[in-house]
Amino acid sequence: MIYDLLEVFCSKYEIEGDKLILDNYELKDGLYIKMNDTGIKYFIKSSRKVKIDGKSITEHDFKDISGVLQSKAYEWFKSRDYYSNVIDTGKSYDAPKKTIHNNNYLTLFMKIEEFLNVEFLHLRTKLFKKVLNFKEFDSKNEKKILESFCHLIKPLSRKKDIVKKMRELERTLPQIQEFAKEYNPKEYLRIFFEKDEEIYKRESAIYLALKLYNDNKYSIEIDGNILGLSNYNMGLNSKKPFLEQKTKKLTTPFMVSPAMALEVKLFFDWLALQPYKTDLLDNMFVNKFSDNGKAIINDFDYLPVKIEALKDEIVVKNHLYIKDKEDIRLTELWQLEAIVDEVFYNKQLKNNYFRDDLKVSDFVSKKLQQLIFETKYAMVNYFKKYDEKEFYQVIKKYGTDFVVEHIRQNRDYKAKESLNLKFSLLQHKGVAIMDIMEVQKRVITKLETSDYSDLSSEEFFYLCGQAAKYLLTKSKSGKKDADMLEPFLRAKSVKKLKDEIKFTFFKYKHEIGLNQTKFNNALSLITAYEKDDVFNSDSFLVGVLSQNLFYMKKEEN
């Protein structure tokens, strides 16, 4: 799986290089220090959550200590920071203590609380001496790897520069520690010596050569080349012997070359920085989640075709004749995804496609949580994998549930939009839907002419919705509409619905005059209805949500 994705990623990386990764790379919050022959400069990276138009947005600042934004300095630090990070804390130069999180002599990354108490002797032993002569890397495989970097490690100029940087840090350490006391001890302090980006990248290459594999003890030499166990999506270690191939001489599951190990590392660096949990590389679908900043692939699929434009335009019609509401024409798949997310899911779908830990909150009711869990994979299959088979089945089966959920949450307008969207999508697929205007005309004719001929099932449930809504408007209490509608929404038979309307009529009959012929005729038609039909929730909801005919003037009819 990974190597299928890798082929696509590498084709892009060949064109853009590290820029492909760095475009989305962000510095962590903390204290940043730049050192050169002229002195020390301090910078502060901070982020905070702010609300804009009801949405929570993270704002980032990178300033000098006088509070001035330093965007050019941010870019200088960004690439060097990326080249200086350890792969994970277990591969720190001072493991098992794991307090030093940089991979070269040009930087020092530590938590402030640990930096305040660190002694230079520890830094010299655990960082500078290791990158100066690599004497502790004495296994056969490590020596073989280091031979490939002799041209980078051996030059006298590098040795002199390491000693110089060591002395500079020793001299300035007390001063920097005193300055760092004023900052959050839980954040990071990151010291950088001023050097060209290429030198940072060179030092990173030496570190990666030694630390890129899962564990160098598994590495082998074949035809002069070192092959090793991948460090990504592979947890082979002494605590997991069950992953070993017990029946083979070579017990590791598979081995990769240094070049491929680096490609995998770059791919996962890129994947971890993507803004959403779903990413697409050409015709490859990837669903990933993050664990301690590392990307872990959760789902992967090959897409034979990529769809952006809809095959046929979808028109979201104003079936309910909402005032000042225009029809919406959709030509792109992303437009359909956006309107489904906003209207049905109240903007809670896209950010929760792959969350199995979605909790009930002010934004997600228990019912909406259930609807998301039951329907989201059909949405992923359509909007991310371009397979529409389940999408329209979900609309048909669950569309009404979204309407009812909006009503229960007192989102009357969103309920109307949801019913419009359901009808429009089903109509787009050729399903016959209720002609609301025609049903309304027929019902009005029967009410105004005292025509007591049988109502059709569609007319009956529509008229019940109209009557229920009208009766509830007579209430003088402060109860919410959703609470008052609940008994009607729970009615699952004609008899139960008629009983609820009768009960509500007697509750508010003092508000209804004998001269209100239209409503009294409606009540007679409802009472006279004797068919035992399956509850038609859509027709009832149309009656509840559409313009109420008992308030319509004759000319509106």
N, C-alpha and C positions, 0 to 999 in steps of 0.2 A: 504493500500500500504506500508506504513512505517513499519508496523509490520510484513509483509511478508519478507521484506528486513532484518528486525531486527533478525529474526530467523537465517538467513544465516550468518549475521555479528557476532552474539553471538557465533556461533559454532567456528568461527575463533578466536574470542577474548578469549574464554576459553583456547585455546592452547597458544596464544602468549601474552595475557595480554596487558598492556599499550604499550608494544613494538610495537604492531601493529600500534598504533597512532604515537608514538615518532619517529619511523624510518623516517617519512616524516616531522617531526616538525622542524621548523627553527626559530631561534631567530630573532626578529625585529631589525632593525638598531637602534643604540643608545649607551648610556653610561651604562656600567654594573659595579656594585660595590659589592665586597665581603668583609663582615666584620666578624672579629673574635677577640678573646682576644689579638692577637698579632698585630692587626692593620687593615688597609684598603688597598685593592687592587683594581685598576681600570683597566677596559678592554673596548675596543671599538669594536662594531660590525658595519661593513659597507658593502655595496654592490654597484656594479657599472655595467653598461652595456658595454660590449665589443663586437667587431665583430671578429668572427673567421670563415674563409672560407665564408664570406658574410652573416653569420648568427649572429643575435643578441643574445648573451649569458649573463646571469647574473652571475657575480663572487662575492663570499662572502668571507670576511675576518673577523677573530676574533683575535684581537691582544691586548697585554698589552700596556701601554702608551709608552714603549720604542720601539714599532713597531714589536715585536716578536710574531709570530703566536702562539696561545695557544689552540690547538685542545682538549687537555684533559680538560682544564677549560671550553671550550665550551660545552662539554658533561655534565659536572657538572651543569652548569647553565640551560641546555636545559630541563631536566626533572623537575627541581624545578620551572622553569618559567611556564611550562605547568600546574603544580599543583597550581600555585599562581594566575592565571588569573581569573578575574570576567567573568561571563557568557556573560554579555553585560553591557554597561555603565549604563543602567537604574537600574541595580542591584548592583551598587557600594555602598560601605558603607557610602559615603558622598553624595548620591543622595538627592536632585536634582542637587547639584553642579557638581557632577560627575568628580571630578579631581583625585580621588584615584582609581586606576584600579587594585589593588591587593586584595586578599581575606583572608589574614592572617597577623598575627603580625610579621612574619619572613621576610616579604618583604615590599617594598614600590615602587609602580610604578606610576610615574607622568610624564607629559610632562615637559621638562626642564624649559620652560618659566613660568609654574605654580609653579614648585618646587622652583625656585629662590625667589619667593615672599611668600612662605608658612610659616606660623608660627607654632611652635611646638605645641602650644595650640590646634590648629585645628587638627593636627595629633593625639594628645592624645585623644581628644574628639571623633573624627569621626572614628578612627581606633582601637587604643589600648583598649579603654574602652569598645567598642562594642564586641571585641573578648575576653575580660576578663570576663565580667559577662552577656552579652546579655540582659541587662535589657530593652532595647528598643524593643525587640522582645516579646511583651507581649500579643499577641492574643492567644486565646485558642489553636488554631492549632499549632502556633509556640512553645508554651510551651510544647505541646504534643511531637512535633518533638525533642525539646531540651532534653526532658527526656530520649530519646533513646541514647543521647550522654553524659549523666552525667558522665559516667566512663572516658570520655576523657576531659571533661570541668572542673570537680571538683578537680582533684588532685592538692595539694598545690604546687608541683614541677612546674606545668604548670603556675600557677599564679605567682610564683616567677620569672620564666623565662620571662614572659610577662613584668613584672616590670623592670627586668634587661635590656631587649632589648629596652624598652621605654627610660630608662636613657642613654643607649649607644647612641641611635639616637639623643636624646636631646643634648648630649655632642658634638657629631661630626657633627651635622647639619650645623653650620656656615662654618666649614671646607669644607664639601662636596659642599655646595652652592657656595663657592668661586671657587672651582675647576670646577664646572659645567658651570661657566660663559663663559668658552672658547669654548663651544660646541654649535651646532645648537639648538636654543631654540625650534624648532618645533619637534625635536626628543625626544625620551623617556629616562628618567633616571630610572634605575631599581636597587634597593638596595636589597641585599640578606644577611641574617645572616647565618653563617655556621652552618648547622644542617643536620642530616641524612635525606635522601630522604623519608624514611617512616614517619618521623614527618611532613614533608611538605604534604605528601599525607593524613595524619590524619587530619590536619587543613583544607585541601581542602574539605574533607568529611563533616565536620561540616558546612562549608559555603554552600556547595551544598545542604545539607539537608534543609536549610532554603530558598535557592534561586532557587532551581531546577524547581519548579512549575511556571506556568504562573503568578499566584498571589495567595498567601496563603488564601485570603479571599474566594476563591472558594472551598477550601479544605473541606473535611468532614471526620468524623471518623466513621468507620464501624467495629464492632467487635474488637475494640482496635487498628485498623490500620487506618492510615491517607491515604486517596486517594485524588489526586489533578488533576488539569488541566495541560496537557502537555504544555511545553514552546516552542515546535518546530512545525513549520507549523500550528500554531494556534495563531490567533491575537485577541482573545476575550479580550475586555477591555471596559471601560465606553464609549468609542467613537464608539464602534462597537456593539451596543445592538442587531443588526439584526442577529448576530451569536447565540444568546441565543435560547434555546428551550422553547418558550413561553407557550406551552401547557402542560409542564411537571413541576412537583414539583421541580425536580433538573434541573435547567436551562442550565447547562453546557453541551456541545455536547457529551463529553465522559470524563471518569476519568481513571487515571492510578495509579498504586502502585509506591512507591518510587523506588523500584528495577527496574521497567520498565522505569520510567522516567530517571533514571541514564543510563540505556542501550541505550535509545534514544539519550541522550546527548553524550555518547561515540561514537555512530554511526555517528552523525553529525560532531563531532570533526574529526573523521577519514575521512569522505567524503570531508570535506572542505580542507583537506591537500593532496588530490590526485592530481597528476601532470597534469592530463587531465580532460576535462569536461565530459568524458565518462568513466564509471567504471563498471567492471563486478565482481559480487560476485557469483561464481559458475555459475548457470544458471539464474541469475538475471541481467538484463540490467538496468543501471541507468544513466540518463543524468541529470547533475546538473550544476548550475551556482552559482557564489558567489555574495553576496550582503554585502558589508562592512565586508568581511572576513567570513561570515556565509554561509554555503551551503544551497541552496534551490533546491529541486528536481523538475525538469522540465518535465521529461518523465521517465516512468518505464514500463518494460515489463518482462514477464516470458518467458524464452527461453526453449522450450522442448528439444532442442539439441544444443550442442556446437560444432562448426565446426572449426577445425584448418587446417587439410589437405584437399586439394581439391579432390573431388571425382575422377576426371580425370585430368591428367596433361595438362596444357595449354601451348602451344608453341607459343611464340610471334615471328613470322617469319619475315625475312627481305624481304618482298614482293617487296619493291621498289629497292632492290639491292643497298642499301647505302654502300659505300666503307668501308671496314674493320668492318662492323657491323655484329655481330654474332647473331644467333637465341637465344632467352632466354626461358628457361624452368621453369615454375612455378608449384610448388607442394604444397605450403602453401597459405592459404587465405591472410595472412599478406603481402606476396610477391606481390600478385595481387593488394591489396590495395595500396601498396607503388608505384607500377609502374603506376597505374591509376592516383594517386595523382600527381606524378612527370610529367608524359607525357601529360595527358589531361589537368590537372588543374594547371600546372606549380608550383606545391607544395603549392597550396592555398586551398586545400580541407580539409585535416585532421584537421587543426587548426581552421577551420571555419564551422565545421559540425553543430554547435548549436548557431552560432552567427547570430542574426537577424539584427545586426547593422553594418554589413560589409560595409565599405566605399570604394569608388573608390580611388585608390592611384597609386603610381608608380608601384606597384606590381599587382594591380587588376584594369583592365580596366572596363568601363561601361558594355561591352558585357560579360566579364568573370564574373563580379558580377551577371549579369542576369543568366548566365549558372549555376553558383553555387546555386543560389536560386531555380532554376527550377529542378535541378538534385540531390541535396545533400541528400534528404530524401530517394531516391532510393538507394544511396550509404550507408547510415546509415542502412537501412533495410538489406542490404546484408552483409556489413563488420562488423556490430555490432550486428545485430539480425539474421543473417544467412538465410535471405529470399531472394533468387535470382530472384524472379519473375519479378520485375521491372528493375533489373540491365541491362539485355540484351536488354530490350525495350529501355532504355535510350541510350545504346551504338548505337543501330540502328538509333534512332531518332536524337540524338545530336552529334554523333561521328564526323560527317563532320563539324559541327559548331566549334568544338575545333580545327580542322585542319585549317579552315579559320581564326579563331581568332589568331592562332600562325603566320600565314602568314601576317596578318594585323599588328601584333606587331613586324615584321621582325625577327621572330624566325623560320627561314627556316628549320633548322635541327629538331627542336621540331615538326614542322608541318609534316615532313616526318615520325618521330617516331609515331605521333598520327595516321596517316593513316595506318601505319603498325599494330598498336595496334588495331584499329577498325577492320581491315580486319581479324586479327588473332582471335579476340574474336567472331566475327560473324561466321568465319569458324569453330571454336571450337563447336558452337551450330548447325552446319550442314547447315548454309546458304551458298549458292553458291556465290563466289566472283569472281572478275575479275582476269583472268589469264594474268598478266601483260606481262610476257615474250612471251606468245603466241600471244597476240594482237600486241605487238611490232614487232614480226617476220612477221606477216601478213601485217602490214602497210609498213614495210621496203620493202617487196617484191613488193607491189603495186607501191611504189615510184621509185624503181630501174628498174622496168620493164615497167614503163609507163602504168601500168594496171589501166585503168580508170573505172573499174567496180565499182558498188555502194559500198560505205563504210557502214559497219554496224553502228548502233547507237553508240556502245561502241568505235569502231575505230574512228568515226568522232570526238567525244568529246575528246578522247585521243589525236588525231592529232591536234585539236584546242589548247589544252593545250601546246603541244610541240611547235607549231607555235608561240603562244603568248609569251612564254618564250624566244624563239629564237629572235623574233623581238625586245623584250625589252632589250636584251643584246647588241643591236646595238646602244642604247642610249648613248650619251656622256655627258648627264646632271648628276648632282649630286643627283638627286631624288632617294629616296629609292625604292627598288623593290615593296614593299607593296603598296605604293601610285600609282605606275604605273600599278599594277595588278588590282587595285580596279574596274575599268570599266568592266573588264572581270568577276570579281567575282560577280558583280551586274547584269550581263546579265542573264535573266531568260528564254530566248527563243533562238531557232536556228538562227532566223533572226538577233536578237540583237548581238549575239556572232559573226556571220559572218560580220556584219557591223563594230564591234570593231576591228576585225582582218584586215579587208580591210582598215579602217582608219589608223591603226598603220602601215600597210605595206606602204601606201603612205607617211607616216611620215618619214620612214627610208629606202625607196626603193633605195636611193642613196648609201646605204651601202651594197646592195645585187646585185651581178653581174648576168648577163644573163647566165653565165656558172654554176651557182649553181642549177643544175638540180633537185636535191632532194627536195630543198625547193620550187622551182617553181612548181614542180609536186604536192607538198603538197597543195600549194595555189590553184591550179586548182581543186584538189579533194574536198577541202573545199568549193570552190565557186560553184561547180557542185552539191553539196549535197542539196536535195530539200525536204527531209522529215521534217515534223513538230513534232519532238520528244519533250518529256518532258526533260528539261535540266538535263543532267546526271553529277551532280557536282563531284561525285567520279572519274569518268573516266577523266574529265577535270583536276582535281587536280593531278591525277596520271601523266598526260601529263606534268603538270607544275613542279612537284616535282621529277620525275624520270630522269634518265640520258637522256640528249637531243640527239636524234638520228641525228640531223643536225650537230652535232659536233663529232659524232662517226666515227671512221675510218672503212674502209670496212671489215677489219679482225675482228673488234669488233662485227660487225653485225652477 
